[in-house]
Amino acid sequence: MAKDLTCQSNIDMQSLEDRHKELEKAWNDLLMERREYEARIHALEQQEKQFQLKWDLLITETQRLAEDKKQFERKKKFYEHVQSSYIEPYQEQDNIVHGEMFFSGVSDKKALKKRYKDLIKIYHPDGESGDTATVAEINREYEDLKESLN
């Protein structure tokens, strides 16, 4: 009978060891699953941070683009005004520009200097609509008017 008890206790010990191994494996599986879950959470948090940074950058660049568009429209209106005010009244049909037309309506030195600078910007030989003959005529007329206003 003692032999049956030791045999029974060996069987109980073996089943306990088997059960312990099963529980240990289940525990390790749960730990591995938890680590994978935490890694996925960490990856999602990183993606969310990256998305937020990209979103903020997109908002900032969109605002900057809108501001640039406003500035461009203002400059466009200004240059259209300058072109309509300065180029068209001084040009004839055959595109020959005469000196007496450049400074018409100028009555003081400050206005003369401003008009001169604007005309040089428009008619400078390096520009689109400029040539040396026109600039020479502008300079001649400017010097004459400057002498007469002194």
Order of alpha helices (4+ residues) and beta strands (2+ residues): alpha-alpha-alpha
